[in-house]
Amino acid sequence: MKEVFMNIERLISCAKKATFISVMLLTGFGTTAIAQPDFSGFLELDKRFVTGGDSTYIDNFYNQFRLEMKAPVGSQLYLFSSLDFRFYDFPKTQSLIDLERMESQFPYDLSVWEAFIDVYGFLSEDLDIRVGKQRIAWGRADKLNPTDNLNPNDFSDLVNFTEMVPSWAFKGTWYFGNNRLTGVWLPGITPVLLPKNGANLFLGDAGTFDDELQLPEQRPKNSMFAFRWDGSIEKWDYSLSYFNGYDDIPIPVKMSLTPPDPPQVEMKFPRMQVIGADLVTEISGIGLWAEAGLFLPEEVEMVSEVNGISSRETQFEDEPYVKFTLGGDYTFSNGIYLNTQWMHGFFTERGAGELNNYFIVQLEKDYFNEDVLITLGNTLEVNEWSNLGYGFSPELTYQAIDNFDAGIGAFLVWGEQGTLLDRWEDLDQIFVRFRIDF
C-alpha cells in the first residue's frame, strides 16, 4: 500500500511540473509575472458490486483522479485548469495482440476537464469575463435544476447522475451594486455523457437500436447563448434567465426497418428555448428554494421507413411545457439534517404529458464526534400519479482522518412499467469507495 501512495505522489509531482510548464508556454508569462500556482484535487477509488438481475458481478466502473491548478497572474488575471483521469480495473483484451498494448491492459480516459482564463475589470471595472472550458451552474435548487442548460449532463455514474460536464464558453458578468447581469455565448452543443453500454437507461428503447447521430453544423447560426439577471429583495435571492440553444439529449428523427437487418435509427439534438426563474430564502433556520423553467421546443418530425415505404408523423410537438423543483432543508437540534425536494420532470423527459414527478428525501446524521456519517437517500417516482418507482441509497462514511473518506453504501431501485426507475431495476448495487483530497 505504501508503494501505491508513493507512485501516486510521483504522478502528482510530474503532473504539477508538466502543467506549470504548459502554463508558461501558453500564456507567455515568466515566473516573475505569474504567482506560484496552487495545486489541489482528489483521488477516488470506487468498487461496484451489481446485485440486480440473475447474478452478481463486479462492474468495471472507473476510478477517478482529478488535478486542479489555480494561478493568479497579476491583479486582473486568473487561470484555472483541471485534468480528469479515469482508470479502470479490468483489461480490454480480446486477442494476443492486445496483450502487447498498454492501453488494452490498463484502459483509461483522460480529458481536460476545465481550462479557462478570468479577466477582472475588462474594459470597465464593473465587467469581468471568463473564456474557455468551464462549468456554468445556473439554478438555486439542490442539483435538480431545470434552468441549468448550458452544460451537458454527466450520466457516466448512475449513482451520481446529477453532475454536469464543463463546455467551452465566453461569459461576461456586469455588476450593478449587489445585482449582476450575465451573458454567455457557446460556439456549439456538447452532447450528454452517457454511462458505458448504458444508453437505454436514460434514453429508453432509442438506446437499444443501431443509431446514427446528427450534430448541428459548425456555423454561427447554430451557436447557443443565454442571459441571466441575479438580484435580491430583502431576504430573498432570485434570478431570471433565458437560454437559446440545444437539448443535449438526442431525439429519434428517422427509423428504418428492412428485415432481416436490425432496426436503424437516426437521432438529432432539437433546438429549444428556456425562460427560467428561481428563488431562495431562509425562514427560522429553514432553507427554502423554488426553480422553474418554461421550455419552448421546436417541432420534430419522425420519418419511418419499412421495406422502402416511408411515412411521416410528428414526433414532438412545439408546445410549451414547464419543469420545476421545489425544496427545502433544515438541521434539527439533535444534528439530523433533512433535505427534501419535489422535481417535476427529469433531465431526459420532455413534453407536457411526459413529465414524471420525483420526491426526494435525504437524511444525514454524524456520530462519534463527527467521525462517522450516515446518509439515507430516498426517491419516490410517480408516473401519471399512478405508476410508482422507488429508490433507496443508504451510505456509511468514515471521516475521522482529515482529507480522507471511506464509505460503503447501496443503490437499490424498483419501478413499475412506465417509470424511469423501471429501467434501472437490474442495476441494484453495493459500492465501496475511498477518497483523498489534497
C-alpha positions in Angstrom: 0.0 0.0 0.0 2.9 2.3 0.8 4.3 1.8 -2.7 1.0 2.7 -4.2 0.9 6.0 -2.4 4.5 6.7 -3.4 3.6 6.1 -7.0 0.6 8.5 -6.6 2.9 11.2 -5.1 5.3 10.8 -8.1 2.4 11.1 -10.5 1.1 14.2 -8.9 4.6 15.7 -8.8 5.1 15.0 -12.6 1.7 16.3 -13.4 2.3 19.6 -11.5 5.6 20.2 -13.3 4.0 19.4 -16.7 1.0 21.6 -16.1 3.2 24.5 -14.8 5.5 24.4 -17.9 2.4 24.3 -20.2 1.0 27.4 -18.5 4.3 29.2 -19.0 4.4 28.3 -22.7 0.7 29.0 -23.3 0.5 32.3 -21.5 4.0 33.6 -22.3 4.4 34.7 -18.7 7.6 34.2 -16.9 7.9 33.3 -13.2 8.2 36.9 -12.3 4.8 37.8 -13.8 2.8 34.8 -12.5 2.3 33.8 -8.9 3.2 30.3 -7.8 0.3 28.0 -8.9 -1.8 26.3 -6.3 -2.4 22.7 -6.9 -5.3 20.6 -5.5 -7.5 17.7 -6.4 -8.6 14.3 -5.3 -8.2 10.6 -5.9 -11.3 8.4 -5.6 -11.1 4.6 -5.7 -14.5 3.0 -6.4 -15.8 -0.6 -6.5 -19.3 -1.5 -7.6 -20.9 -4.9 -7.0 -24.1 -5.2 -9.1 -26.6 -7.4 -7.4 -29.7 -6.9 -9.6 -30.7 -9.3 -12.3 -29.9 -13.0 -12.3 -26.3 -12.9 -10.9 -23.9 -10.7 -9.0 -20.9 -9.3 -10.8 -18.2 -6.6 -10.3 -18.9 -3.6 -12.5 -15.9 -2.2 -14.4 -16.6 1.3 -13.1 -13.9 3.9 -13.3 -11.6 5.2 -10.5 -11.0 8.9 -10.7 -8.0 11.2 -10.3 -8.6 15.0 -10.6 -5.7 17.5 -10.6 -6.6 21.2 -10.4 -4.3 24.2 -10.8 -5.2 27.8 -9.8 -2.8 30.6 -10.9 -3.4 34.3 -10.4 -1.5 36.3 -13.0 -1.1 39.9 -11.7 -4.1 41.6 -10.2 -6.6 41.3 -13.1 -5.9 37.8 -14.5 -6.6 34.4 -13.1 -6.0 31.0 -14.8 -7.7 27.7 -13.8 -7.3 24.3 -15.3 -8.0 20.7 -14.3 -7.2 17.3 -15.7 -9.6 14.4 -15.2 -8.1 10.9 -15.3 -10.4 7.9 -15.1 -8.8 4.5 -15.0 -10.4 1.0 -14.9 -9.5 -2.2 -13.2 -10.3 -4.8 -15.8 -8.4 -5.1 -19.1 -10.0 -4.9 -22.5 -8.1 -7.8 -24.1 -9.7 -9.8 -26.8 -6.7 -11.2 -28.7 -3.0 -11.9 -28.1 -2.0 -8.6 -29.8 -4.0 -6.8 -27.1 -1.5 -8.2 -24.6 1.1 -6.0 -26.3 -0.8 -2.8 -25.8 -0.7 -0.9 -22.5 -4.0 0.8 -23.2 -5.7 -2.6 -23.6 -4.3 -4.0 -20.3 -4.9 -0.8 -18.4 -7.7 1.2 -20.0 -8.2 4.8 -19.1 -9.9 8.1 -20.1 -8.0 11.3 -19.9 -9.5 14.8 -20.6 -9.0 18.4 -19.9 -12.0 18.9 -17.5 -11.8 22.7 -17.2 -9.4 25.3 -18.7 -10.3 29.0 -18.5 -9.0 32.5 -18.0 -10.7 35.2 -15.9 -10.1 38.8 -16.7 -11.3 41.2 -14.0 -12.2 44.8 -14.9 -12.2 44.1 -18.6 -12.8 47.5 -20.4 -14.7 48.6 -17.3 -14.2 48.0 -13.6 -17.8 46.5 -13.4 -17.2 43.9 -16.1 -15.5 40.5 -15.7 -15.1 37.9 -18.4 -14.3 34.2 -18.4 -13.1 32.5 -21.5 -12.5 28.7 -22.0 -13.9 25.4 -21.0 -15.9 26.0 -17.8 -18.8 24.9 -15.7 -21.7 27.4 -15.7 -24.1 26.4 -12.9 -27.5 28.1 -13.0 -30.4 27.5 -10.7 -30.7 27.5 -6.9 -32.3 24.1 -6.4 -30.1 21.4 -4.9 -28.6 19.8 -8.1 -32.0 19.2 -9.7 -32.0 22.4 -11.8 -34.4 22.8 -14.8 -32.7 26.1 -15.7 -29.2 24.6 -15.8 -29.0 24.0 -19.5 -25.6 25.5 -20.6 -23.5 22.4 -19.8 -24.4 18.8 -20.7 -25.4 16.2 -18.2 -22.9 13.7 -16.9 -24.7 10.4 -16.6 -21.5 8.3 -16.6 -22.1 7.5 -12.9 -25.6 6.0 -12.3 -25.2 6.5 -8.6 -24.4 10.2 -9.0 -26.3 11.3 -12.1 -26.7 15.0 -11.2 -23.2 16.0 -12.3 -22.6 18.2 -15.3 -19.7 18.3 -17.8 -17.9 21.7 -18.5 -18.0 23.1 -22.0 -16.3 25.9 -23.9 -18.0 29.2 -23.5 -17.4 33.0 -23.3 -19.1 34.5 -20.3 -19.3 38.2 -19.3 -20.6 39.4 -16.0 -21.7 43.0 -15.4 -22.1 44.2 -11.8 -24.8 46.7 -10.7 -24.3 47.1 -7.0 -25.5 43.9 -5.4 -27.1 42.7 -8.7 -25.4 41.3 -11.8 -26.2 40.6 -15.4 -24.5 37.6 -17.0 -24.3 36.9 -20.7 -23.0 33.6 -22.2 -22.1 32.5 -25.7 -21.3 28.9 -26.6 -20.0 28.1 -30.1 -21.9 24.8 -30.2 -23.5 22.0 -28.4 -21.7 19.4 -26.2 -23.9 16.2 -26.0 -24.8 14.3 -22.9 -22.2 11.9 -21.4 -23.8 8.5 -21.0 -22.7 5.5 -19.0 -20.7 2.9 -20.8 -23.1 0.4 -22.5 -26.0 2.1 -20.8 -27.7 4.5 -23.2 -31.0 2.7 -22.8 -31.0 3.5 -19.0 -31.7 7.1 -19.9 -33.0 7.1 -23.5 -35.2 4.0 -23.3 -35.8 2.0 -26.5 -33.9 4.6 -28.6 -30.7 3.5 -26.8 -31.1 -0.2 -27.9 -31.0 0.2 -31.8 -28.2 0.7 -34.2 -28.0 4.5 -34.4 -26.5 7.5 -36.1 -26.2 10.9 -34.5 -26.7 14.2 -36.4 -24.8 17.1 -34.8 -25.6 20.6 -35.8 -23.3 22.1 -38.4 -20.4 24.2 -37.0 -21.9 27.5 -38.1 -22.5 30.8 -36.2 -26.3 30.3 -36.6 -26.0 27.1 -34.6 -24.3 28.5 -31.6 -26.0 29.0 -28.3 -26.4 32.0 -26.0 -28.0 32.8 -22.7 -28.7 35.7 -20.3 -29.3 35.8 -16.5 -30.1 38.5 -14.0 -29.3 37.9 -10.4 -30.8 40.1 -7.7 -32.1 40.2 -4.1 -35.1 41.7 -2.3 -34.6 41.8 1.5 -34.1 38.1 2.5 -35.0 36.7 -1.0 -32.4 36.0 -3.6 -33.7 35.5 -7.1 -32.7 35.2 -10.7 -34.3 35.4 -14.1 -32.8 33.7 -17.1 -33.1 33.0 -20.8 -31.4 30.2 -22.8 -31.4 29.7 -26.6 -29.7 26.6 -27.7 -30.0 22.8 -28.0 -31.2 20.0 -25.8 -28.1 17.8 -25.1 -30.4 14.7 -25.1 -30.9 13.4 -28.7 -34.3 12.5 -30.1 -35.1 10.0 -32.9 -36.0 11.6 -36.3 -35.8 8.6 -38.6 -36.4 4.8 -38.2 -35.5 2.3 -40.9 -36.7 -1.3 -40.8 -35.7 -3.7 -43.5 -35.8 -7.4 -42.3 -33.7 -9.3 -41.6 -31.4 -6.3 -40.8 -31.7 -4.8 -37.3 -33.7 -1.5 -37.0 -31.7 1.6 -37.7 -32.4 4.9 -36.0 -31.2 8.4 -36.8 -31.2 10.9 -34.0 -30.6 14.7 -33.7 -30.4 17.3 -31.0 -33.5 19.5 -31.0 -33.3 23.3 -30.7 -35.1 24.8 -27.6 -35.5 28.0 -25.6 -35.9 28.1 -21.8 -37.2 31.0 -19.8 -36.2 30.4 -16.2 -36.7 31.8 -12.7 -35.6 30.8 -9.2 -36.0 32.0 -5.6 -34.2 31.1 -2.4 -34.5 32.3 1.2 -34.2 31.2 4.8 -37.0 31.4 7.4 -36.4 30.5 11.0 -33.4 28.4 10.0 -35.3 26.6 7.2 -33.8 26.9 3.8 -36.4 27.2 1.0 -36.0 27.3 -2.8 -38.1 27.2 -5.9 -36.9 26.9 -9.5 -38.8 26.6 -12.8 -38.1 26.6 -16.5 -40.6 27.3 -19.3 -39.4 25.2 -22.2 -40.2 26.3 -25.8 -39.2 23.4 -28.0 -39.1 23.1 -31.8 -41.3 20.7 -33.6 -39.6 17.4 -34.5 -40.8 15.1 -37.2 -40.2 11.3 -37.4 -39.7 9.5 -40.7 -40.4 5.8 -40.7 -39.2 3.5 -43.5 -40.4 -0.1 -43.5 -39.3 -2.2 -46.5 -38.7 1.0 -48.5 -42.1 2.5 -47.8 -41.9 5.9 -46.0 -44.3 7.6 -43.6 -44.0 10.9 -41.7 -45.5 11.9 -38.4 -44.9 14.5 -35.6 -42.5 13.0 -33.1 -42.5 16.0 -30.7 -44.9 19.0 -30.6 -43.7 22.6 -30.4 -46.0 23.1 -27.4 -44.5 24.9 -24.3 -44.1 22.9 -21.0 -42.8 23.6 -17.5 -40.3 21.8 -15.4 -39.9 22.8 -11.8 -38.2 21.9 -8.5 -39.4 22.9 -5.0 -37.4 22.1 -1.9 -36.0 23.0 1.5 -33.5 21.8 4.1 -33.2 22.1 7.9 -30.8 20.9 10.6 -32.6 19.7 13.8 -31.3 20.3 17.3 -30.3 16.7 17.5 -28.0 17.1 14.5 -30.2 15.4 11.9 -30.0 17.1 8.5 -33.1 16.9 6.3 -33.2 17.8 2.6 -36.3 17.3 0.6 -37.3 18.2 -3.0 -40.1 17.8 -5.5 -38.8 17.6 -9.1 -41.4 17.8 -11.9 -39.7 16.5 -15.0 -36.4 14.5 -15.1 -33.4 15.7 -17.2 -34.3 13.4 -20.1 -38.0 14.0 -20.0 -39.7 16.5 -22.4 -43.3 17.4 -23.3 -46.2 18.4 -21.1 -47.6 14.9 -21.0 -44.3 13.1 -20.5 -43.1 14.6 -17.2 -42.9 12.4 -14.1 -42.8 13.6 -10.5 -39.9 12.8 -8.2 -40.0 13.3 -4.5 -36.5 13.1 -2.9 -35.8 13.0 0.8 -32.3 12.8 2.2 -31.4 12.4 5.9 -27.9 12.8 7.3 -26.5 12.3 10.8 -23.0 12.1 12.1 -21.8 10.1 15.1 -18.7 9.6 17.3 -17.6 13.2 17.3 -18.4 13.5 13.5 -16.1 10.6 12.7 -18.9 8.6 11.1 -21.6 10.0 8.8 -24.8 8.1 7.9 -26.8 9.2 4.9 -30.2 7.8 3.8 -31.4 8.8 0.4 -35.0 8.1 -0.7 -36.6 8.8 -4.1 -40.3 8.2 -5.0 -41.2 8.5 -8.7 -44.8 8.9 -9.7 -45.8 8.4 -13.3 -49.2 10.0 -14.1 -50.0 9.8 -10.4 -50.5 6.0 -10.7 -47.4 4.0 -11.6 -44.7 4.2 -9.0 -40.9 3.8 -8.7 -38.7 3.8 -5.6 -35.0 4.3 -5.0 -33.1 3.8 -1.7 -29.5 4.8 -1.3 -28.0 4.3 2.2 -24.3 5.1 2.9 -22.0 5.0 5.9 -18.9 7.1 5.7 -15.8 7.1 7.9 -14.3 10.6 8.0 -12.1 10.7 11.2 -8.9 11.4 9.2 -8.5 14.8 7.7 -8.9 14.9 3.8 -9.8 11.2 3.8 -13.2 9.4 3.4 -14.0 5.7 3.3 -17.6 4.8 2.5 -19.8 1.8 1.9 -23.3 2.1 0.5 -26.0 0.7 -1.7 -28.1 1.9 -4.7 -31.4 0.0 -4.8 -34.3 0.7 -7.2 -37.7 -0.7 -8.1 -40.2 0.6 -10.6 -43.4 -0.2 -12.3 -43.8 -0.1 -16.1 -43.7 3.5 -17.4 -41.3 4.8 -14.8 -37.6 5.8 -15.3 -36.6 3.5 -12.3 -38.1 0.5 -14.0 -35.2 0.6 -16.5 -32.7 0.6 -13.6 -34.0 -2.4 -11.7 -31.3 -4.8 -12.8 -28.6 -2.4 -11.6 -29.1 -2.6 -7.9 -25.6 -2.3 -6.5 -23.4 -2.2 -3.4 -20.4 0.1 -3.6 -17.2 0.8 -1.6 -15.2 3.9 -2.1 -12.0 5.6 -0.8 -11.3 9.2 -1.4 -8.3 11.5 -0.6 -8.5 15.3 -1.2 -5.3 17.3 -1.3 
